[in-house]
Amino acid sequence: MNLEEVRELKLRNQLKAVNFIESGHAPMVIELVYTDNDQTFKALLKNDHGDVITCHNLKEGYDICLGIGVRAANLVQIETDDEATMSDYADYCTKSIPLSF
């Protein structure tokens, strides 16, 4: 989903949440939660070339969101336990922090 599509969703009140997804040392991505025909969908924010937009810090994410009129988001941090001590599968833990800007 690109920036123009997000603006349209916001104008039609279909944009329900914006999440900054942070996982380990990987760049942060922006996830959009929206509704369409009474169904909820999730999509990552992409540029006009179809590449996922990544951010190296919260300020970059804030600037993108402010540019499309979004003033709140959730910071979602995904943590994994040390895989060296795990049996067969990593146990994932997700924490969410509401942000206003």
C-alpha positions, 0 to 999 in steps of 0.5 A: 500500500502506498502513501496515496492509498493510505491518504484515501483510507484515512479520508474514508475513515477506514484506517484503523491503526498504524503500527511501527514494527521493530524487530531486533536490529532490522529496520523498522517497517510501518504496518497499516490496519484498515477495513474494507467491506467490514473485513480487517486487513493489514498491509505494509507501507510501500513506495511507488515502486512497490518496495517496503518503506523502512525507517531507522528511527522513530523520527523517520516514521513520524515524518512519514505519518505526519505527511499523510495526516496520521498523528498516532501510531503503536510501536510494536517491538518483537522480541525473540528468546535466545535461539541457542537455548531454545528447543525446536522453535523460537518463542516470540513475544510482542509488546505494543506502546501507543504513541501520539505525535 
